[in-house]
Amino acid sequence: MVVSFIVYAILIGGLIGYLIFTRKFINKRIHEAIEALGGEIDYVTRLSFRDRIYVVEYHVGEQKATKTVKFLFGLDDVWY
């Protein structure tokens, strides 16, 4: 009984750690890409948790733009 509780605690802790790591990683990649364009981010909306698809609203100067990005870990990100 105690062993199963410990196993569940380790699994839940690992999942939470994974989610925190991926969120920080994705936010960093989005900010780097938009700053390379010379823009500032307005909103980031997650469309799909499983497929890691995000909609990024940003502006460069006075011009607003929207892009969709799909993150493929280990590969290049796909921006639409």
C-alpha positions in Angstrom: 0.0 0.0 0.0 2.8 2.4 1.0 4.8 1.4 -2.0 2.0 2.1 -4.5 1.5 5.6 -2.9 5.2 6.3 -3.3 5.1 5.2 -6.9 2.1 7.4 -7.6 3.8 10.4 -5.9 6.9 9.9 -8.1 4.8 9.7 -11.3 2.8 12.8 -10.4 5.9 14.7 -9.5 7.5 13.7 -12.7 4.5 14.8 -14.7 4.3 18.2 -13.0 8.1 18.7 -13.5 7.7 17.8 -17.2 4.8 20.3 -17.7 6.8 23.1 -16.0 9.9 22.4 -18.0 8.0 22.3 -21.4 6.1 25.5 -20.6 9.3 27.4 -19.8 11.0 25.9 -22.9 8.1 26.8 -25.2 7.8 30.4 -23.8 11.5 30.9 -24.3 11.4 29.7 -27.9 8.4 31.9 -28.7 9.9 35.0 -27.2 13.2 34.4 -29.0 11.5 34.0 -32.4 9.4 37.1 -32.1 12.2 39.2 -30.7 14.3 38.1 -33.7 11.6 39.8 -35.9 11.9 42.9 -33.8 8.4 42.5 -32.3 6.8 42.3 -28.9 4.3 39.6 -27.8 0.7 40.5 -26.9 -0.9 37.1 -26.3 0.1 33.4 -26.5 -2.8 31.0 -26.6 -2.5 27.2 -26.5 -4.7 25.5 -29.1 -3.7 21.9 -28.5 -1.9 20.5 -25.5 -1.1 17.1 -27.1 0.2 18.5 -30.4 1.9 21.6 -28.8 0.2 24.1 -31.1 0.1 27.8 -30.1 -1.3 31.0 -31.5 1.0 34.0 -31.0 -0.3 37.5 -31.3 2.4 40.2 -31.5 3.2 43.6 -32.9 6.1 45.1 -34.7 5.9 48.8 -34.3 2.3 49.7 -35.0 1.6 46.6 -37.2 -0.2 43.7 -35.5 0.3 40.1 -36.6 -0.8 36.6 -35.7 1.2 33.4 -36.2 0.6 29.8 -35.4 3.4 27.6 -34.3 3.8 23.9 -33.8 6.6 22.7 -31.5 8.4 19.5 -32.5 11.0 18.7 -29.8 14.3 17.8 -31.4 13.3 19.3 -34.7 12.8 22.8 -36.0 9.6 24.5 -35.0 6.9 25.0 -37.7 5.6 28.5 -38.0 2.5 29.2 -40.1 
